[in-house]
Amino acid sequence: MATITPTPEAIRAAVEERYLRDKDLAERYGVHRNSIWRWSAQGKLPAPVAIAGSKRWKLTEIVAFELASQ
């Protein structure tokens, strides 16, 4: 099996990525945290990623989603 070596740019982007909690998104949209989870389950938001057992949303994916939804 071939080993994939990430580029320095990919590593830098991953390290600099900002992740948002459900509370952060709820504050951003002016809704309750339950709305964030409901929207996520309905596919109205990008899927969260699991980080050490917690679910977070990538800020870059949220911004891209917002721009595409305009």
Contact map, one row per residue, 1 for C-alpha under 8 A:
1110000000000000000000000000000000000000000000000000000000000000000000
1111000000000000000000000000000000000000000000000000000000000000000000
1111100000000000000000000000000000000000000000000000000000000000000000
0111110000000000000000000000000000000000000000000000000000000000000000
0011111000000000000000000000000000000000000000000000000000000000000000
0001111101100000000000000000000000000000000000000000000000000000000000
0000111111100000000000000000000000000000000000000000000000000000000000
0000011111110000000000000000000000000000000000000000000000000000000000
0000001111111000000000000000000000000000000000000000000000000000000000
0000011111111100000000000000000000000000000000000000000000000000000000
0000011111111110000000000000000000000000000000000000000000000000000000
0000000111111111000000000000000000000000000000000000000000000000000000
0000000011111111100000000000000000000000000000000000000000000000000000
0000000001111111100000000000000000000000000000000000000000000000000000
0000000000111111100000000000000000000000000000000000000000000000000000
0000000000011111110000000000000000000000000000000000000000000000000000
0000000000001111111000000000000000000000000000000000000001110000000000
0000000000000001111100000000000000000000000000000000000001110000000000
0000000000000000111110000000000000000000000000000000000111100000000000
0000000000000000011111111000000000000000000000000000000111100000000000
0000000000000000001111111000000000000000000000000000001110000000000000
0000000000000000000111111100000010011000000000000000000110000000000000
0000000000000000000111111110000010000000000000000000000000000000000000
0000000000000000000111111111000000000000000000000000000000000000000000
0000000000000000000111111111100010010000000000000000000000000000000000
0000000000000000000001111111111110110000000000000000000000000000000000
0000000000000000000000111111111100000000000000000000000000000000000000
0000000000000000000000011111110000000000000000000000000000000000000000
0000000000000000000000001111111000000000000000000000000000000000000000
0000000000000000000000000111111100000000000000000000000000000000000000
0000000000000000000000000110111110110000000000000000000000000000000000
0000000000000000000000000110011111110000000000000000000000000000000000
0000000000000000000001101100001111111000000000000000000000000000000000
0000000000000000000000000000000111111100000000000000000000000000000000
0000000000000000000000000100001111111110000000000000000000000000000000
0000000000000000000001001100001111111111000010000000000000000000000000
0000000000000000000001000000000011111111100000000000000000000000000000
0000000000000000000000000000000001111111110000000000000000000000000000
0000000000000000000000000000000000111111111110000000000000000000000000
0000000000000000000000000000000000011111111111110000000000000000000000
0000000000000000000000000000000000001111111100000000000000000000000000
0000000000000000000000000000000000000111111110000000000000000000000000
0000000000000000000000000000000000000011111111100000000000000000000000
0000000000000000000000000000000000000011111111000000000000000000000000
0000000000000000000000000000000000010011011111100000000000000100100000
0000000000000000000000000000000000000001001111110000000010001100100000
0000000000000000000000000000000000000001001011111000000010000000000000
0000000000000000000000000000000000000001000001111100001111000000000000
0000000000000000000000000000000000000000000000111110001111000000000000
0000000000000000000000000000000000000000000000011111111100000000000000
0000000000000000000000000000000000000000000000001111111100000000000000
0000000000000000000000000000000000000000000000000111110000000000000000
0000000000000000000000000000000000000000000000000111111000000000000000
0000000000000000000000000000000000000000000000000111111100000000000000
0000000000000000000010000000000000000000000000011110111110000000000000
0000000000000000001111000000000000000000000000011110011111000000000000
0000000000000000001111000000000000000000000001111000001111101100000000
0000000000000000111100000000000000000000000000011000000111111100000000
0000000000000000111100000000000000000000000000000000000011111110000000
0000000000000000110000000000000000000000000000000000000001111111000000
0000000000000000000000000000000000000000000001000000000011111111100000
0000000000000000000000000000000000000000000011000000000011111111110000
0000000000000000000000000000000000000000000000000000000000111111111000
0000000000000000000000000000000000000000000000000000000000011111111100
0000000000000000000000000000000000000000000011000000000000001111111110
0000000000000000000000000000000000000000000000000000000000000111111111
0000000000000000000000000000000000000000000000000000000000000011111111
0000000000000000000000000000000000000000000000000000000000000001111111
0000000000000000000000000000000000000000000000000000000000000000111111
0000000000000000000000000000000000000000000000000000000000000000011111
